[in-house]
Amino acid sequence: MITQISNFQFPISNRERLRNERGEASSFTVLFTALSVILLAFFILLNSIAVLDERRVRVALGSLSGSFGILPAGVSVGKDKGESIFPSTPPMVESEANIYQMIDRLERYIEKKNMGNDVSIQTEERGLKIILSDSILFVSGSAELSRKSFHLLDNICVLLNMTSKPLHIEGHTDNIPINTRKFPSNWELSTSRAISVLRYMVEKGDIAPNRLAAVGYGETCPLFPNNTTRNRVINRRVEIIMLSEEEGPG
C-alpha cells in the first residue's frame, strides 16, 4: 500500500526557526539604526542652519574675499613680531566683508590682550566706533599719551588704513571740573586728548591727515550719568569713529 505524502511538510527544527528569527531581528536593527542616524544628521543640519554665529559669518566672508586676492588674510606683523594681528600694507578696500573682517581682527586683539574693560567696538548710524578709555591712553589729568597706549594705537591705525574712509577723533571727560594753567576747563582737556590721538595717528600710524578731524566735547556727551565713580570712569574716553563716505570729516 502506497501512502501519498506530497502535501506533507516536515516541521522546521527549533534551531532553524531561531536562526530565521535572529536574521529578521538583525535586519530590523540595521534598518532602524540607519534611519536613526539619518534623522540625527538631518536635525543637526537644521540646527546649524537655524543658529548662525554672526562673527563666524563675518570671518568667512572676509576669508572668501581674501581667497580672490582682495585682502591678505592672517598676516602677523608689527614692531613686536608675532603680536600684531593686522596686515602691514593692505590694499585700500571698502567692501562690507572686509570691514567685518577688520572688526573681527580688532575684537580678537582686544580679547588676546585682555582689554575688554578699556576698549569696545560699536556700530551706529554714523559708522564704526572704537571707544578707548582714558586710563589706557593717558597719564592721569593730562593729554600726554602713555607708553602702554602705543601698541594698541599702532594696531588700530593698521586697521583703519585698510580703508580710505574719513575719521573723527572725539574726546570726552566726566563732570569733575579741571582748572589748571594748561587746561582751564574740560573743554580744553577733551580737545587736547583728541588732538594727541590724531597726531599719533598721522605721525606714527601713517594715516592721511585729510581723513582726520578732532573735536572735544568736554562733559556734555556722557555715556552714563556722572553719579558714580564707575560711570565717571566710563565717561572719560576717546572715540575713534570711521564715518560713512557721505558724511566726511568736516
C-alpha positions as CSV (number, residue, x, y, z in Angstrom):
1,M,0.0,0.0,0.0
2,I,1.4,3.3,-1.1
3,T,0.9,6.5,1.0
4,Q,0.9,9.9,-0.7
5,I,3.0,12.4,1.2
6,S,3.2,15.1,-1.5
7,N,1.4,17.7,0.7
8,F,3.1,16.8,3.8
9,Q,5.6,19.5,5.3
10,F,8.2,18.4,7.7
11,P,8.3,20.5,10.8
12,I,11.1,23.1,11.0
13,S,13.6,22.4,13.7
14,N,13.9,24.7,16.7
15,R,17.4,25.6,15.6
16,E,16.3,26.6,12.1
17,R,13.4,28.7,13.5
18,L,15.7,30.5,15.9
19,R,18.2,31.2,13.0
20,N,15.4,32.7,10.9
21,E,14.1,34.9,13.8
22,R,17.6,36.2,14.5
23,G,18.1,37.1,10.8
24,E,14.8,39.0,10.8
25,A,15.7,40.8,14.0
26,S,19.2,41.7,12.7
27,S,17.8,43.2,9.5
28,F,15.3,45.3,11.5
29,T,18.1,46.5,13.9
30,V,20.3,47.6,10.9
31,L,17.4,49.4,9.2
32,F,16.3,51.1,12.5
33,T,19.9,52.2,13.2
34,A,20.4,53.6,9.7
35,L,17.1,55.6,9.9
36,S,18.1,56.9,13.3
37,V,21.5,58.1,12.1
38,I,19.8,59.8,9.0
39,L,17.3,61.6,11.2
40,L,20.0,62.7,13.6
41,A,22.1,64.1,10.8
42,F,19.0,65.9,9.4
43,F,18.2,67.6,12.7
44,I,21.8,68.6,13.2
45,L,21.8,70.2,9.7
46,L,18.6,72.0,10.6
47,N,20.1,73.3,13.8
48,S,23.3,74.5,12.1
49,I,21.2,76.4,9.5
50,A,18.9,78.0,12.2
51,V,21.7,79.1,14.6
52,L,24.2,81.3,12.9
53,D,27.2,82.7,14.6
54,E,27.5,86.3,13.2
55,R,31.1,86.6,13.9
56,R,31.9,83.3,12.1
57,V,29.9,84.5,9.1
58,R,31.9,87.8,9.1
59,V,35.2,85.9,9.1
60,A,34.0,83.5,6.4
61,L,33.0,86.4,4.2
62,G,36.4,88.1,4.8
63,S,38.3,84.9,4.1
64,L,36.3,84.4,0.8
65,S,37.4,87.9,-0.2
66,G,41.0,87.1,0.7
67,S,40.9,84.0,-1.5
68,F,40.2,86.2,-4.5
69,G,43.2,88.4,-3.7
70,I,41.2,91.3,-2.4
71,L,42.6,91.2,1.1
72,P,45.5,89.3,2.6
73,A,44.5,87.0,5.4
74,G,46.1,86.4,8.8
75,V,49.4,88.2,8.5
76,S,51.4,88.8,11.7
77,V,53.4,92.0,11.6
78,G,54.3,94.9,13.8
79,K,57.1,96.3,16.0
80,D,56.8,93.3,18.3
81,K,56.9,90.4,15.8
82,G,54.0,88.0,16.2
83,E,51.9,90.3,18.4
84,S,50.1,92.3,15.8
85,I,47.2,90.5,14.0
86,F,46.7,93.0,11.2
87,P,48.3,93.1,7.8
88,S,51.0,95.8,7.5
89,T,50.3,97.0,4.0
90,P,46.8,96.0,3.0
91,P,45.2,97.4,-0.2
92,M,42.6,100.2,0.1
93,V,39.3,98.3,0.1
94,E,35.8,99.4,1.0
95,S,33.7,96.2,0.8
96,E,31.4,95.3,3.7
97,A,33.1,91.9,4.0
98,N,36.5,93.5,4.6
99,I,35.0,95.9,7.2
100,Y,33.6,92.9,9.0
101,Q,37.0,91.2,8.9
102,M,38.7,94.2,10.3
103,I,36.2,94.3,13.2
104,D,36.8,90.6,13.9
105,R,40.6,91.1,14.0
106,L,40.3,94.0,16.4
107,E,37.9,92.0,18.6
108,R,40.4,89.1,18.7
109,Y,43.2,91.6,19.6
110,I,41.2,93.1,22.4
111,E,40.4,89.6,23.7
112,K,44.0,88.4,23.5
113,K,45.3,91.5,25.4
114,N,42.5,91.4,28.0
115,M,41.4,94.9,27.1
116,G,37.7,94.3,27.3
117,N,37.3,96.8,30.1
118,D,39.2,99.6,28.3
119,V,38.3,99.1,24.6
120,S,35.0,98.5,22.9
121,I,33.6,98.5,19.4
122,Q,30.1,99.7,18.4
123,T,28.3,100.4,15.2
124,E,26.0,103.3,14.8
125,E,24.3,105.3,12.1
126,R,27.4,107.4,11.5
127,G,29.7,104.3,11.1
128,L,32.1,102.2,13.2
129,K,33.0,103.5,16.6
130,I,36.1,102.4,18.6
131,I,35.8,103.6,22.3
132,L,39.1,103.9,24.3
133,S,39.1,104.6,28.0
134,D,41.3,107.5,29.2
135,S,43.1,105.1,31.6
136,I,44.6,103.1,28.7
137,L,45.6,106.2,26.7
138,F,46.7,109.0,29.0
139,V,48.6,109.9,32.1
140,S,46.0,110.9,34.7
141,G,44.9,114.5,34.3
142,S,46.9,115.1,31.2
143,A,46.7,114.8,27.4
144,E,50.1,113.1,27.1
145,L,49.8,109.6,25.6
146,S,51.1,106.8,27.9
147,R,53.6,104.3,26.5
148,K,51.2,101.4,27.1
149,S,48.9,103.0,24.5
150,F,51.3,102.9,21.6
151,H,51.0,99.3,20.6
152,L,47.2,99.5,20.8
153,L,47.1,102.6,18.6
154,D,49.6,101.1,16.2
155,N,47.2,98.2,15.6
156,I,44.2,100.4,15.3
157,C,46.0,102.6,12.7
158,V,46.8,99.5,10.6
159,L,43.2,98.5,10.7
160,L,42.0,102.0,9.8
161,N,44.5,102.1,6.9
162,M,42.6,99.3,5.3
163,T,40.1,101.8,4.1
164,S,40.1,105.4,3.0
165,K,37.0,106.4,5.0
166,P,37.0,109.7,6.9
167,L,37.7,109.6,10.7
168,H,36.5,111.6,13.7
169,I,38.6,111.6,16.9
170,E,36.3,112.8,19.7
171,G,37.4,113.5,23.3
172,H,35.2,113.2,26.3
173,T,35.5,113.8,30.1
174,D,33.4,113.4,33.2
175,N,31.8,116.3,35.0
176,I,34.5,116.9,37.6
177,P,35.9,120.3,36.8
178,I,39.5,120.9,36.0
179,N,41.2,124.2,36.3
180,T,44.9,124.3,35.5
181,R,47.1,126.6,33.6
182,K,47.2,124.2,30.6
183,F,43.6,123.1,30.9
184,P,41.3,125.8,32.2
185,S,38.2,123.5,31.7
186,N,37.2,120.1,30.5
187,W,36.7,121.6,27.0
188,E,40.5,122.1,26.7
189,L,41.3,118.7,28.2
190,S,39.0,116.7,26.0
191,T,40.1,118.6,22.8
192,S,43.8,118.2,23.6
193,R,43.3,114.5,24.2
194,A,41.6,114.1,20.8
195,I,44.4,116.1,19.1
196,S,47.0,113.9,20.8
197,V,45.5,110.8,19.4
198,L,45.1,112.5,16.0
199,R,48.7,113.5,15.9
200,Y,49.9,110.0,16.8
201,M,47.7,108.5,14.0
202,V,49.3,110.9,11.5
203,E,52.9,110.8,12.6
204,K,53.2,107.2,13.7
205,G,50.2,105.5,12.0
206,D,50.7,106.9,8.5
207,I,47.0,107.9,8.3
208,A,46.4,110.7,5.7
209,P,45.8,114.0,7.5
210,N,42.9,114.9,5.2
211,R,40.9,111.9,6.5
212,L,41.1,113.2,10.1
213,A,39.3,115.7,12.3
214,A,39.5,116.1,16.1
215,V,36.9,117.6,18.4
216,G,36.4,117.9,22.2
217,Y,33.0,117.6,23.9
218,G,34.1,118.0,27.5
219,E,31.5,116.6,29.8
220,T,28.5,117.3,27.5
221,C,28.1,113.8,26.0
222,P,28.3,111.2,28.8
223,L,27.6,107.6,28.1
224,F,26.1,107.3,31.7
225,P,25.1,109.8,34.3
226,N,28.1,111.1,36.3
227,N,26.6,109.9,39.6
228,T,29.1,107.1,40.5
229,T,32.8,106.6,40.3
230,R,32.4,103.7,37.8
231,N,30.2,105.8,35.5
232,R,32.7,108.7,35.5
233,V,35.5,106.3,34.6
234,I,33.4,105.1,31.6
235,N,32.6,108.6,30.5
236,R,36.3,109.6,30.4
237,R,37.2,108.4,26.9
238,V,38.3,109.0,23.3
239,E,36.2,107.7,20.5
240,I,37.6,107.0,17.0
241,I,34.7,106.9,14.5
242,M,35.1,105.6,11.0
243,L,32.4,107.7,9.2
244,S,30.3,106.8,6.2
245,E,31.6,108.2,2.9
246,E,28.6,110.6,2.7
247,E,29.4,112.4,5.9
248,G,33.1,113.3,5.6
249,P,35.5,114.5,8.3
250,G,34.3,118.1,8.4
